[in-house]
Amino acid sequence: MSPFIGELLGTMILIIFGGGVVAGVVLKKSKSEGSGWIVITIAWGLGVAMAIYAVGQISDAHINPAVTVGLAMAGDFPWASVPGYIAAQVIGAFIGGTLVWLHYYPHFKETEDQGAKLAVFATDPAIRFRPSNFFGEALGTFMLVFGILAIGANDFTEGLNPLIVGALIIVIGLSLGGTTGYAINPARDFGPRLVHFFMPIAGKGKSDWGYAWVPIVGPLLGGSLGALSYNSWFNGITTPAYFIVLAVFLAVQLTTIMMERKSTKQDRPGRNIVHEKATPKM
């Protein structure tokens, strides 16, 4: 099996388990309806572990463009392989999202909440405030890639490593995920969001493309900073890329602040500003 197919299958497995648990929790008349955030975060963590067990020997199971780009930034992965890996991850996520839709097909018909239907496929923030949303996705992915490299520096009993990475996913979700639904993976959000956009899902609403850049740009920059910071702090290897990515991150963060201020000023004087609120989810 080629690394391309490995990444495709690994990301598909991730979305089947991750998107599947969200569907079970938020869609109507599922036996797991209303199980809550703890169930979602545990399933996502175990889903990551299972994906790594399945394809780790084939492609190293990046299953996440933020991991792929972060490792390339740190010099631990060839840039020439990055486009192929990302393409495989997005395709795998699209296939996984489609399979989740087919599995829960009648439950979409029973569910009126359009936000819940979108939540099966993509993330949106609990409070829509772009500076915090972008920062949260970047921070969560920083901890993901930094944590993966830290885990890799330790010796574990053979076969235990994927479970430790899964535990990392769970703790990120429990600690940082409640604000944006912690995509921390551009393919995990973009691929299934395409499913929501293209497929004839019963009673669906808009796919919220206005927010879609946040779970792409935030994780890519946060993951790159996580890898470069680990190299700098623990290995003593500080490259110009570290400062370039940091500058880009700060520029985007400043831009989100300016965008939010501009949006606020456009509201009528004296009007109380209430940002759109949604249920946090993976």
N, C-alpha and C positions, 0 to 999 in steps of 0.2 A: 504494500500500500504506500502511496506517495505521501509526503508531508501535506500537500494540498488537500487530499482527501481526508487525511487525518484531522486537519484543522476544521474542515467542513463537518465531519461527523462529530467531532468533539463539541463544537459550538451548537450543533443541532441537539445533541444530548442535553447540553446545558439548558437550552431554551425549552425543551420538552418538559424537563423537571421544574425549571424556574417559572416559566410562563404557565405551566400546568397548575402549580400550587396557587398562583395568584388567581387563576380562573376558578379553581375550586373554592377559594375563600370569598371572592367578590361576586360571583354570578349566582343568580337565584336558583333555588331548588337543588343545589349541589349538597351532598351529604356533609361536606366540610365547610359549608357556607358560614361565614362569621368566625372562623377559627382564629383569625387575628395575625398580628405582626410577628409574633414569636414563631408561629408555624411557617410563615413565609420565609423568614430569615434562615431558619434551620434547613428548610428544603433547598433554598438556593445554595447554601454551603455544601450540603450533601450532593447536590447536582454538580457543582464544580468538582468535588472529589471524584464522583463517578466518571465525569468526562476525562479527568486526568488519568484515572486507572485505564480507561478505554484506549486513549491515543497518546499517552505520555511517551511510550516507547517509539512512537512513529514520528511525531512532530514536536515533542516536548510540551504539547498541550498548552499553547499560549491562550487559545480560545478567546482572545481579547486584543483588539488593535492597540490599546494603551500599553499592554504588556509587550507586544511586538515592537512598537516604536520605542518604548522605554529601554528595552534591551539593546536595540540598535543604537540608540543615543549613547548608551554606556559602552558600546563597542563589543557587546556580548552576542550580537546577532548580525548577520550580513544585511546591509541595506538592500542589496539586490533581491533578497527574498521577501522583503517587507510587502510590496504590492500583492504578490500572490497569496501571502498569508492573510492579509486583510480581506481580499476578495473572497477567499474560502470562508472566512469567519462570517462575513455578511450573508453569503449564500446559505451557509449552515443555519444562521439565525433565522433567515427567511423561511427555510424549510421547516425548522422547528416550530416557528410561530404558526405556520399553516397547519401543521399536524395538531397543535393545541386547539386551533379553531375547529377543526374537523371533529376532534374528540369531544369538545364541549358544545357542539353545534346546537342542540335543542335548548341548552341553557342560555345561549345568547338571545334566543327568541323570547325566553321567559323573563329576561332582564330589561327593565326600562331605562335604567341609569346609563347614559351614554359615556359618562366618565369612567364607570366601572368596566365597561367594555373596552375602552381604550387602555385601561390599566393592565389588562391581560397582556397587552403587547408592548406598551411603552410607559415611560415614567412621566410624572408631572409633579410639581412641587406642592407641598402642603400649603405654603404661603408663597404666592408668586411675587418674588422680589429678586430681580436678576443678579444684583451683586452677591447676595447670600447663596442663591441657587448655583451660580457658577463656582463660587468659592467652595461650597459644600461638595460638589462633584469633583473638583480638583483635589481637595483635601482627602476625600475618601479614596481616590485612586492613588494619590501619593502614598497613603498608608498601605494600600494593596501591593503596589510594586515594591516599595521599600520593605514591606513585610515578607514578600516572596523571596527577595534576595537575602534577607536576614535568616529566613528558614533554611534556605539552601546552603548557608554557611555552617549549618549544624549537621551532625550525623544522627540519623534515626534508624530504628529497626526497619529492615527491608519491607517496603510496602506501606509504611506509615505516613510518609511525606504527603500524599494527597489528602489524607484526613486532616493533617495539620493546616494545609492550605484552606481546606473547607472550613475549619474552625476560624481561620482569619476572616473569611467571608462573613461568617455568622457574627463575629464581634464587630466588624465594620457596620453591618446592617443594624445591629442592636444599638450601637453607640452613635453612629452618624447618619444612618439611613432614613430616619423618620422625617427629615426635612424635604428631601427630593425623591425618595424612593430608591436611592443609591444605585443608579445605573452602573457607574464605575467601569463601563464597558461600552464603547461606541457601537459595536456590532450588536450587542444585546438589545440596545434601544432602537437603532436605525433599521435593522433587518425586520424585526417584528412590526415596527411602525409602518413599513412598506406593506406588510400583510394587511394591516388595518386599513390602509389607504386603497389598496387594489382589490381586496376580496369583498364579495357581496355579503358582508356581515349584517345580520338582521338588526335594524334599528340603530345602526352606528351613527356617530356624529362626526365632527371634523377630526383630523389626525394631529392637530396642534403643531403644525410645522414651525410656527413662530417660536416655540420653545425648543424645538428639536436640536438646535445648534448647541445648547448647553450640555446635554449628555454626550456630545461628541467632542467639542473643544475642551471642556473642563477636564475630562478624563485623559485626553491626549497630552495636555500640558502637565496635569498633575502626575500622571504616570512617568513622564519623561523626567520631571523634577525628582520623583522618588528614586529612580534608577541613578540619576546623576548625583544626587545627594548621598546615596549609599556609597557610591564609588569615591566621592570626595571625603566623606567623614570616616569611613571604615578602611578604605584601601589607599587613601592618600592620593587619589588620582582626580585632579580637578582640571577639566578641559574648558576651552572657550564656550563649548556648547552649553555648559552649566549656566553661565552668565547670560547667554543669548536667550535660552528658554525662560530663565527667570525674568528677564526684561520683557519678553513677550507676554508672560503670565501677568505681570504687573500692568502692562499696557491694556490687556483685555479686561483686567479687573477694574482699572480706572474708567475704561469705556463703559462698562456696565453701570458704574456709579453715575456717570454723566447721562447715560440713557434714562436711568431711573429718575434723576432730577428733572430732566426734560419732560418726561412723562407726567411727573407730579405737577410741574408748572402749567401744563396744558389743561389740568382740571380747573373747573370754575373756582374763582376766589370764594373762600369760606366753606367750600364743600369738603366734607370728611372723605378722605381717600381710603377706600377699602379694596385691598388687593384680592384678586380671585383666589379662592381657597378650594383645595381638593384633598381627597384622602391620600396620605403618603403610601407609596407602594413600590415594589421592585419592578 
